[in-house]
Amino acid sequence: MSKETDNGNLAAYPRDTNQTYATGYDGLTKRELFAAMVLQGFITHYGETTDSLASWAVRDADDLLKELAK
């Protein structure tokens, strides 16, 4: 597993370890959050979404994580 993949699977908003939460749910990963933000921009620009735009959003999120890992 690459460094950016590991980083992308971390929680986007880590929870406070001093708080009690339901177990098994840590919310969105960084990768999911970045992909959602990119897709939101695509939808704003193009007015709709398609499977290819969703794929591009995930690829762009992965590219961002690779860049951040440098």
Secondary structure, 3 states (H helix, E strand, C coil): CCHHHHHHCCECCCCCCCCCCCCCCCCCEHHHHHHHHHHHHHHHHHCCCCHHHHHHHHHHHHHHHHHHHC
